[in-house]
């Protein structure tokens, strides 16, 4: 007793036959995989499947599906680049083993733009992993919203830096600290303190 054949329709056919960007690898099934380069020049392909998720859970104690189900995992990853790189290393560990690159060597090659590219690859793969088209669409929208919010926060910081607001706050704090320490009352002299 076998399952009936599955045929692709409409959007799925177009998506499956669309050309892949040069920065993406392919699986034997023709699915896009996301790649990134570390600062040592190594190219890594992020592929999220059940085996990869189990490996991440086993090596890091982190359930990557927590990003899909809500909670604060996405926020934790954005604030903790060490945990983020540990998770990414767990995802690409079979490739690292073939290249004989240790966790420590991988971590040493991860900073700045390479972390940003690896994060984008991981999140895009996580969206693609979702079995439900609605979940894929919803998670994609969440990630787009998060990325826009982070860009706006960066814009605010840049505007404050460019406008001198940060420097004014620091100068005011320094003035308050120096004027506050000199205006305090002097301690009593030992001559006016009764002896016990």
HUCORSUL-V914198 format. One record per pair of residues at least 24 apart in sequence whose C-alpha atoms are under 10 Angstrom apart, sorted by the first residue. I is the first residue (numbers start at 1). GAP is how many residues later the second one is. If there is no record, write none. Layout:
i=I gap=GAP
i=I gap=GAP
This chain:
i=24 gap=97
i=31 gap=97
i=32 gap=93
i=32 gap=96
i=33 gap=88
i=33 gap=89
i=33 gap=91
i=33 gap=92
i=33 gap=95
i=34 gap=83
i=34 gap=84
i=34 gap=86
i=34 gap=87
i=34 gap=88
i=34 gap=89
i=34 gap=90
i=34 gap=91
i=35 gap=82
i=35 gap=83
i=35 gap=85
i=35 gap=86
i=35 gap=87
i=35 gap=90
i=36 gap=77
i=36 gap=78
i=36 gap=79
i=36 gap=80
i=36 gap=81
i=36 gap=82
i=36 gap=83
i=36 gap=84
i=36 gap=85
i=36 gap=86
i=37 gap=72
i=37 gap=73
i=37 gap=76
i=37 gap=77
i=37 gap=78
i=37 gap=80
i=37 gap=81
i=38 gap=68
i=38 gap=69
i=38 gap=70
i=38 gap=71
i=38 gap=72
i=38 gap=73
i=38 gap=74
i=38 gap=75
i=38 gap=76
i=38 gap=77
i=38 gap=79
i=38 gap=80
i=39 gap=67
i=39 gap=68
i=39 gap=69
i=39 gap=70
i=39 gap=71
i=39 gap=72
i=39 gap=73
i=39 gap=74
i=39 gap=75
i=39 gap=76
i=40 gap=65
i=40 gap=66
i=40 gap=68
i=40 gap=69
i=40 gap=70
i=40 gap=74
i=41 gap=68
i=41 gap=73
i=42 gap=54
i=42 gap=57
i=42 gap=59
i=42 gap=64
i=42 gap=67
i=43 gap=52
i=44 gap=44
i=44 gap=45
i=44 gap=47
i=44 gap=48
i=44 gap=49
i=44 gap=51
i=44 gap=52
i=44 gap=74
i=44 gap=77
i=45 gap=46
i=45 gap=47
i=45 gap=50
i=45 gap=73
i=45 gap=76
i=45 gap=77
i=46 gap=42
i=46 gap=43
i=46 gap=45
i=46 gap=46
i=46 gap=47
i=46 gap=49
i=46 gap=72
i=46 gap=73
i=46 gap=75
i=46 gap=76
i=46 gap=77
i=46 gap=78
i=46 gap=79
i=46 gap=80
i=47 gap=44
i=47 gap=45
i=47 gap=74
i=47 gap=75
i=47 gap=77
i=47 gap=78
i=47 gap=79
i=47 gap=81
i=47 gap=82
i=48 gap=43
i=48 gap=44
i=48 gap=74
i=48 gap=75
i=48 gap=76
i=48 gap=77
i=48 gap=78
i=48 gap=79
i=48 gap=80
i=48 gap=81
i=48 gap=82
i=49 gap=42
i=49 gap=76
i=49 gap=77
i=49 gap=79
i=49 gap=80
i=49 gap=81
i=50 gap=79
i=51 gap=40
i=52 gap=38
i=52 gap=39
i=52 gap=40
i=52 gap=41
i=52 gap=42
i=53 gap=34
i=53 gap=37
i=53 gap=38
i=53 gap=73
i=54 gap=36
i=54 gap=37
i=55 gap=32
i=55 gap=35
i=55 gap=36
i=55 gap=37
i=55 gap=38
i=56 gap=30
i=56 gap=31
i=56 gap=32
i=56 gap=33
i=56 gap=34
i=56 gap=35
i=56 gap=36
i=56 gap=37
i=57 gap=30
i=57 gap=33
i=58 gap=32
i=59 gap=27
i=59 gap=28
i=59 gap=30
i=59 gap=31
i=59 gap=32
i=60 gap=24
i=60 gap=26
i=60 gap=27
i=60 gap=29
i=60 gap=30
i=61 gap=26
i=62 gap=24
i=62 gap=25
i=63 gap=24
i=64 gap=58
i=64 gap=59
i=64 gap=62
i=65 gap=61
i=65 gap=64
i=65 gap=65
i=67 gap=56
i=67 gap=59
i=67 gap=60
i=67 gap=72
i=67 gap=75
i=67 gap=76
i=68 gap=58
i=68 gap=59
i=68 gap=62
i=68 gap=67
i=68 gap=68
i=68 gap=70
i=68 gap=71
i=68 gap=72
i=68 gap=74
i=69 gap=66
i=69 gap=70
i=70 gap=69
i=74 gap=49
i=74 gap=69
i=74 gap=72
i=75 gap=71
i=77 gap=42
i=78 gap=38
i=78 gap=41
i=78 gap=72
i=81 gap=29
i=81 gap=30
i=81 gap=31
i=81 gap=34
i=81 gap=35
i=81 gap=38
i=82 gap=25
i=82 gap=28
i=82 gap=33
i=84 gap=31
i=84 gap=34
i=84 gap=35
i=84 gap=38
i=85 gap=25
i=85 gap=26
i=85 gap=30
i=85 gap=33
i=85 gap=34
i=87 gap=32
i=87 gap=35
i=88 gap=27
i=88 gap=30
i=88 gap=31
i=88 gap=33
i=88 gap=34
i=89 gap=29
i=91 gap=31
i=120 gap=27
